[in-house]
C-alpha cells in the first residue's frame, strides 16, 4: 500500500480508502470488525462510515480499539433528506453518537452529502466551525458532484471534497477538481468504477479473431480492432476491468485517496494490491482514445 499526505493535516492516509455503508450480509458488529481488520492487514488506514444503524459503528469501533488512534483516519458522513432540515442539534447528536459507538475520541473529517448540505440551517453551519475549532471534528467535508457541492468550493466552512472520478469523467468533473485544488481543499476520489462499462468476465463474449499469414508469420487480421473503445478493459492480460479503473484514478495527483466500497476480504486484498502497480504500457493512451471517441459519438448523436 502506498500512502499520501491528507492535505495540511500532517496525517498520511492509504491511497485506497474504504467507504462503509449498510450492505447485505453485514448485519452484525463481527462482520464489520472482520472487514476492517482485513483492510488494515492490507495497509488501509482510512475509513468513512455512512450508516443509520448502530451495527456498523460498533463493529468498526471494536476493530479500531486494536490500534493506536493516531494511525487511523476516520470519517463520519452526515446524510440528509430532500424534505428535511438539519439543525445544529441534529449535527451534535450525530457526532455524539458516532463518538460513543466507535470510541474514536475525535473524528478526522465530518462529511456531508449534497442533501445534507442543502438542508443545513444557519445555526448548523455556524456549529460546524465550532466542532472544528474545538477539535471534535478536525475537518469538515462535502461529498458529491452537483451544484450544491460546487457552491461549497472555496467556502471557509469546508476543507475536504469527495467527488466522483473515473476514466470516463467529463470536463465538468475535471474542472471541479481544478477549482477545489486551487481553493486548497483536500480531494478524495470516489466511484472509480463507472457504470455502463463491461465488467470483468461479463459483457461481450471473447471472440477469436482470424489470423492472416504474412512474411513475418501469423498476425491478427484486424490488429487495430477495438481501438477507440473500452474493449481493452477485458483484453488486458493480468488485469481486471476494476483494477484498471482503480489504477487510472490513482494516477490523478490531486487526490489524497481513492475511495472504494467493498464488503469481502478477498476483494479488499485484490484492490489494495493495485496501489503498488502501474498501468500496463499503452493502457493510458487507450483510455484517452476511448474517452475522446465517446465524446465524438455523443456529439454526433
N, C-alpha and C positions, 0 to 999 in steps of 0.2 A: 504494500500500500504506500502511495505517495501522500505527502502532507503539504498543505498550503496555508499561508497566513490568512486569518479571518479579519480582513481589514486592519484597523489600528488597535484591535483588542489585545494583541500580544499572544493570542492563542493560535496554535496550529491545529487545523482540522483535516481529517481524512478527505482526499479528493472525491471520494464517494461517500455520501451520507444517506441515511435511511429516513424516509417519511413513514411513520407508523399510524395507520388508521384502522378502524374496525374492518375485520376480514373474516371470511368463512373459516370455520375450524380453529379459530383463535379465540376461544371463549373461556379461557382460564388464565390466571396470572402465570402459571407454569409455562404455558405455550409462549407467551411474550418473553418471559425470562430466558427461555431456551433460545429464542430468536436473537435477542440482544447479546447473549453470550457468544453465539455463533458469529455475529457481526464483529464483536470485539476481538475474537480469536483470529479474525481475518484482517485486523487493523483498523476497522471502522470505529471512530470515536465521536461521531456527530449524529445526533438523533433529533427528530422533531416529532412530537406527539400531537395528534389531532383526534380527540376522542370525546365521546359523550359518556360512555360507561366508565366505571372505575377499574375494570379488569385490566386494561392495558397499563394504566398508570401504576397500579400496584405491582404488576409483573416487571415493568421496566425499573421501578424503584428497587425491587429485590435484586435485580442484576447490577444496578449501579452501585449498590452498597458494597460490592466486592472489589471496587477500585477506588482510587483517590478521586474525589470530586473534580479537582482541577484538571484531570486528564480527560474529562468528558465534556463535550459541548452539547448542551441540552436546549432545545427549542420547544415552545408550547404554542399551539395555534388556537386562536380565538375565532370561532366561526359565527357568522351572522346569518340572519334570515331576511329576505327582502321585505317582509311585512313588519319586522320588529325594530326596536331601537336598543342601543347598548349604552347604558349609563356607567358612570364611574363605579357605582356599587356592583354592577354586573362584572366589570373588569376585575374589581377587587376580589369578588367571590371566586371567579375562575382561577385567578393566580393563586389565591389562598388554597383552593382545592388541589391545584397542581403541586404545590409545595408540600402539602400534607400527605398526598398519596405517594409521590415519588421520593420524599425526604431528601430532596436535592439541595436544600439550603437557599438556592437562588436559581433564576432562570437566565441563561445566557442571552436568549433573544425571545421576546414575545412577538409572535407573528399574528397577522390578521389577514383573512381573505377579503376579497373585494366587497362581499356583502357586509362584512363586519365594519370595514372602513366607512362605507356609506351610511351605516346605522349608528355611528358614534355620535353621541350628543356632545355639546361644547364642554361640559364638565368632564366627560370621559377623555377627551383629547388632552385636557389640562392634567388629568390624573396620570396619563401615560408618561408625561415628563416627570412627575413626582416619583413614579416607580423606577425610572432610570436614575434619577439623581439620588434616590435612596438606596441604590444597589440591589433592589429586589429583582428587577429585570435589567440586565446590563445594556441591552439594546432593544429597539423597537423596529419591527419589520412589517412589510406588506407583501402579499403573495398574489400573483395574477398577471393579466395582460390587457385589462380593459381600461376605459377612460378614468375610472376612479383610481386605478393604480398609477396611471400617468400623472394624475394631479398630485400624487404623493412624492414624486421625484423632485428633489430639491427642497422638500419641506424640512423644517427643523425637527419635526417630530420623528421622522422615520430615518433609520440608519441602514436598513437592510432591504434588499429587493430580491424576492424569489420569483423567477419568471420562466415560462416555457422556452426551451431552446433545443433545436434538433437539426438534423441535416436538411430539413425542408423549411426551416424558418425563413420568413419573408423579410423584406426591407424594414417593415414596421417593427418587427421584433428586434432586428439588429439596431435600428435607431434608438429603441428604448434602452438597450444595453449601453450604447454610447452615451446617451443622456444621463443615465444613472451613474456611470463611471465618472463622467465629468462633474457630477454633483457629489462625488466622494462617497457614494453608497457602496456597501459591500454587496456583491452579487452572488446568487446561488441559482444554478440552472435546475429546472425540473422538467418532467415529461420528455426525456430524451428519446423515447420510443414513439415516433409519430404513428398515428392511426392511419390505416388505409394502405400501408406498405406491406409487402409479403413477409410473413413471419417465417422463422426458420422451420423447415420441414413442412411448410404449408404453401398454399398458392399454386402457381403453375407447376405442372409436373416436369421433372427433368427430361429433357429431350436430347437424345444423342444426335448431334449434327453430323451430316455425312462428311467423309474425308475426301480430299481431292489430291491426286498424285501429281507431283511436280519434280523438278530436277533435284530439289533438296529433300525429297521424300514426302511422306504423307503430311498434310496440314488441313486445317478446318476449311470447309468450303466458304464459310462466312466468318472470317476472323473478327470482324467488327460487329457481329450480331450482339444486340443488347446495349451497345454504346448509346449514351444519352438517356438511358432508363435506369431504374433501380434493380435491374436483374442481378447486378453484382452482389447484392445482399445475400443471395442464395448461392452464388457461384464462387465466392472467395474461400479458398481451401483453408481449413483450420479455424474459421471464424463463423459464428452465428450472426444473424442479422442484428440481434440485440447487442451483441458485443461490438459490432461495427458502429452502430448508432451511439453507444455509450462512449466508445473511444473517440468518435468525432466530437462529441460535446466536451470531452476532456481537453481537446486541443484549443478551446477558446480561453485565452489567458485572463480574460476579465473575471472569470468565475473563481470563487474560493472553493466551491464544491459543486458536484452534480448530484442531485437528489433523486434517488430511485425508491420504488415501492415494491418490495418482495416479501414473501411470507415463509419461504422454505430455506433451510440452512444450506442446501446444495446450491440454490440459486444465488444466495449471498456469497458463497465461496467462489462461484464461477464469475460473477460480475466484479467482485473485488480484485480478481487477478487482472482484469482489463487495465487497471490503473498503471500497471507496470509494463504494459505493452504499447508499442507504437503501431499506428495503422500500417497495413501492408503497403508496399510500394505500388503507387498508381491508384490506390483507392480514393485518396483525397481528390485527385483530378476527376475520377469517375463521379464522385459526389457533386462536384461543381458542374460537370456536364449534364448530369441528370437534373440538377436543380434549375439550371437555365433552360434545359429542354422543357421542363414542366411549366416554367414561366411563359415560354414561347407558345406552348399549347394552350394555356389559359388565355393568352391574348388573341389567339386565332378563334377561340370559341365564341 
